[in-house]
C-alpha cells in the first residue's frame, strides 16, 4: 500500500468527493440565490432588533414619565378631594338656602291660610252671635212691650227716639 500513487491517494482520501460536493453546493447557492435570502433574513433580524431597541427606549421613556407623574399623585389627589369638598359644600349651601326659602314661603302661605280661616271663623261666630243677640233682643223687646204700662212707656220712648233720628237724617227715601 505504500506504493500508491498520488492519484490513488486522492481518490481514497475523499478529497475529490469533498471538492465535488462543495462545487455542487456553490452552484446551488448561486442558482437558488440563497445568499440574497440569507442577506434578507439578516436584514429582517437587524430591523427587528432595531425596532425592539426603539420600542424598549419608548417603553423606558413612558416608564420614566409615569414615574414622574406618580410623584404628583398625592397633590393631585388632595386637589381633587378639595374640589369635591368645595362642590359638596356649595351644593349643601344651595340646598340649605333653597330649603329655607321654601320654609319661608310655606310659613307665609300657612299664615295667609290661618288669617283667612280666622277671618271666616270670626265672621261665622259674629253671624251666630248676631243671630243669637237679635233673637234675644227680639224676645226681650216682646216681653217688655207686652208688659202693660212699662211696655207702653217704652214703646212711646222708642217711637220718640226714632222720630228724632228721622229728623236728623238729611234725606229720607220713601
C-alpha positions, 0 to 999 in steps of 0.5 A: 500500500505504500506504493500508491500513487498520488492519484490513488491517494486522492481518490481514497482520501475523499478529497475529490468527493469533498471538492465535488460536493462543495462545487455542487453546493456553490452552484446551488447557492448561486442558482437558488440565490440563497445568499440574497435570502440569507442577506434578507433574513439578516436584514429582517433580524437587524430591523427587528432588533432595531425596532425592539431597541426603539420600542424598549427606549419608548417603553423606558421613556413612558416608564420614566414619565409615569414615574414622574407623574406618580410623584404628583399623585398625592397633590393631585389627589388632595386637589381633587378631594378639595374640589369635591369638598368645595362642590359638596359644600356649595351644593349643601349651601344651595340646598340649605338656602333653597330649603329655607326659602321654601320654609319661608314661603310655606310659613307665609302661605300657612299664615295667609291660610290661618288669617283667612280661616280666622277671618271666616271663623270670626265672621261665622261666630259674629253671624251666630252671635248676631243671630243669637243677640237679635233673637234675644233682643227680639224676645226681650223687646216682646216681653217688655212691650207686652208688659202693660204700662212699662211696655207702653212707656217704652214703646212711646220712648222708642217711637220718640227716639226714632222720630228724632233720628228721622229728623236728623237724617238729611234725606229720607227715601220713601 
